[in-house]
C-alpha cells in the first residue's frame, strides 16, 4: 500500500516546478531562433541580429539579460553620437546648422537619461516602464533627424548615427514587449 503523503508531496513538487518554470521565463537562455524571432519585430531585423550578436554576452543571455545588452548598446551609441554632436556644434559655421546640432545635443541628453531609466526598469522588473522609457529614448534621434528636413542638408554622419540609435531603441522595445508578455 502506497503512503498517501508521498503521493501528495510528489504532486506538490511537480506543481511547484511548473509554477517556477512559468514565472522564470525571463531567465531562460535565448536560442538563436528566438533571437531571430525577436529581431523580426524590430524596424531592421538584420541590424538587430548583427547588433545583438556583436556583444559576446548575447550567447548566454536570458531575455532580461538581452534587454540590458540592448540598453548598453543603445547607450554606447548615444554617448558616442553625443561626442560627435559636440564636435559638430564647435565646427559649424552655418548658424542654422549650429542651432540644429545644439537641439540634437539636448535631444540626445534626454535619450541617454531615458536609457539610464531603462536600466533601472530592467533591474526592478518593471517591463511596462522599460517599454515607455525605450520609446522616450527613441524620441531623441527621431526629433534630431526631423530638425534637418529643410536646407541646409547635414553633411555629417549624424543622420546615420541617429538611424542606428532608432534601430537600437526598437530592439529594446521588441524585447520589452516580450517581457511584458
C-alpha positions as CSV (number, residue, x, y, z in Angstrom):
1,X,0.0,0.0,0.0
2,X,1.4,3.4,-1.0
3,X,1.8,6.1,1.5
4,X,-0.7,9.0,0.7
5,X,1.8,11.6,2.0
6,X,4.3,10.7,-0.7
7,X,1.8,11.0,-3.5
8,X,0.7,14.4,-2.3
9,X,4.3,15.7,-1.9
10,X,5.2,14.4,-5.3
11,X,2.2,16.3,-6.8
12,X,3.2,19.4,-4.8
13,X,6.8,19.1,-6.2
14,X,5.5,18.9,-9.8
15,X,3.2,21.8,-9.2
16,X,6.0,24.0,-7.8
17,X,8.3,23.1,-10.7
18,X,5.6,24.1,-13.2
19,X,4.8,27.4,-11.4
20,X,8.5,28.2,-11.1
21,X,9.0,27.5,-14.8
22,X,6.2,29.8,-15.8
23,X,7.4,32.7,-13.8
24,X,11.1,32.4,-14.7
25,X,10.8,32.8,-18.5
26,X,13.0,35.9,-18.5
27,X,15.8,33.7,-17.0
28,X,15.8,31.1,-19.8
29,X,18.7,31.4,-22.2
30,X,17.7,32.8,-25.6
31,X,18.1,30.4,-28.5
32,X,19.2,31.6,-32.0
33,X,15.8,31.1,-33.5
34,X,14.2,33.1,-30.7
35,X,16.7,35.9,-31.2
36,X,15.7,35.9,-34.9
37,X,12.1,35.9,-33.9
38,X,12.6,38.9,-31.6
39,X,14.5,40.8,-34.2
40,X,11.8,40.1,-36.8
41,X,9.6,42.5,-34.8
42,X,12.1,45.4,-35.0
43,X,12.4,48.2,-37.6
44,X,15.5,46.5,-39.1
45,X,15.8,42.7,-38.3
46,X,19.2,42.2,-39.8
47,X,20.6,45.2,-37.9
48,X,19.1,43.8,-34.7
49,X,20.7,40.3,-35.1
50,X,24.0,41.9,-36.1
51,X,24.0,44.3,-33.2
52,X,23.0,41.8,-30.5
53,X,25.5,39.1,-31.8
54,X,28.2,41.7,-31.7
55,X,28.1,41.6,-27.9
56,X,29.6,38.4,-26.5
57,X,27.1,38.4,-23.6
58,X,24.3,37.6,-26.0
59,X,25.4,33.9,-26.4
60,X,24.5,33.2,-22.7
61,X,21.8,35.8,-22.1
62,X,18.3,35.3,-21.0
63,X,15.5,37.7,-22.0
64,X,16.3,40.1,-19.2
65,X,20.0,40.0,-20.0
66,X,19.2,40.6,-23.6
67,X,17.2,43.7,-22.6
68,X,20.2,45.0,-20.7
69,X,22.6,44.2,-23.6
70,X,20.4,46.2,-26.0
71,X,20.2,49.1,-23.5
72,X,24.0,49.0,-23.2
73,X,24.4,49.1,-27.0
74,X,22.0,51.9,-27.3
75,X,23.6,53.9,-24.5
76,X,27.1,53.4,-26.1
77,X,25.8,54.6,-29.4
78,X,24.0,57.6,-27.9
79,X,27.1,58.6,-25.9
80,X,29.4,58.3,-28.9
81,X,27.0,60.3,-31.0
82,X,26.8,63.0,-28.4
83,X,30.6,63.4,-28.7
84,X,30.1,63.7,-32.5
85,X,27.4,66.3,-32.0
86,X,29.6,68.3,-29.6
87,X,32.3,68.4,-32.3
88,X,29.8,69.4,-34.9
89,X,28.5,72.3,-32.8
90,X,32.1,73.6,-32.3
91,X,32.9,73.3,-36.0
92,X,29.7,74.6,-37.5
93,X,30.0,77.8,-39.5
94,X,26.4,77.9,-40.6
95,X,24.2,79.3,-37.8
96,X,21.2,77.2,-38.9
97,X,23.2,74.0,-38.7
98,X,24.8,75.0,-35.4
99,X,21.3,75.6,-33.9
100,X,20.1,72.2,-35.2
101,X,23.2,70.5,-33.7
102,X,22.6,72.2,-30.4
103,X,19.0,70.9,-30.5
104,X,20.2,67.4,-31.2
105,X,22.6,67.6,-28.3
106,X,19.6,68.3,-26.0
107,X,17.7,65.5,-27.6
108,X,20.5,63.1,-27.1
109,X,21.0,64.1,-23.5
110,X,17.3,63.2,-23.0
111,X,17.8,59.9,-24.7
112,X,20.7,59.0,-22.5
113,X,18.6,59.9,-19.4
114,X,15.8,57.6,-20.7
115,X,18.3,54.8,-21.3
116,X,19.5,55.1,-17.8
117,X,15.9,54.8,-16.7
118,X,15.6,51.7,-18.9
119,X,18.4,50.1,-16.8
120,X,16.5,50.9,-13.6
121,X,13.3,49.4,-15.1
122,X,15.1,46.1,-16.0
123,X,16.6,45.9,-12.5
124,X,13.2,46.4,-10.9
125,X,11.5,44.1,-13.5
126,X,9.2,46.9,-14.4
127,X,8.9,46.0,-18.1
128,X,6.0,48.4,-18.8
129,X,8.2,51.2,-17.7
130,X,11.0,49.8,-19.8
131,X,8.8,50.0,-22.8
132,X,7.8,53.6,-22.0
133,X,11.4,54.6,-21.4
134,X,12.7,52.9,-24.6
135,X,10.1,54.8,-26.6
136,X,11.2,58.1,-24.9
137,X,14.8,57.3,-25.8
138,X,13.9,56.8,-29.4
139,X,12.3,60.3,-29.5
140,X,15.8,62.0,-29.2
141,X,17.2,60.7,-32.5
142,X,13.8,61.0,-34.3
143,X,13.5,64.6,-33.3
144,X,17.1,65.3,-34.2
145,X,16.6,63.8,-37.7
146,X,13.3,65.8,-38.1
147,X,15.2,69.1,-37.5
148,X,17.2,68.5,-40.7
149,X,14.2,68.2,-43.0
150,X,14.8,71.6,-44.7
151,X,18.0,73.1,-46.1
152,X,20.9,73.2,-45.3
153,X,21.5,69.5,-45.5
154,X,23.5,67.9,-42.8
155,X,26.8,66.8,-44.3
156,X,28.0,64.8,-41.3
157,X,27.4,61.2,-40.3
158,X,24.8,62.3,-37.7
159,X,21.8,61.1,-39.7
160,X,23.3,57.6,-40.0
161,X,24.2,57.6,-36.3
162,X,20.6,58.7,-35.4
163,X,19.1,55.9,-37.5
164,X,21.4,53.5,-35.7
165,X,20.1,54.7,-32.3
166,X,16.5,54.5,-33.5
167,X,17.1,50.8,-34.5
168,X,18.8,50.1,-31.2
169,X,15.8,51.5,-29.3
170,X,13.4,49.4,-31.4
171,X,15.3,46.4,-30.2
172,X,14.7,47.4,-26.6
173,X,11.0,47.9,-27.4
174,X,10.7,44.5,-29.0
175,X,12.3,42.8,-26.0
176,X,10.2,44.8,-23.5
177,X,7.1,43.7,-25.3
178,X,8.2,40.1,-25.0
179,X,9.0,40.6,-21.3
180,X,5.6,42.1,-20.7
181,X,4.0,39.0,-22.2
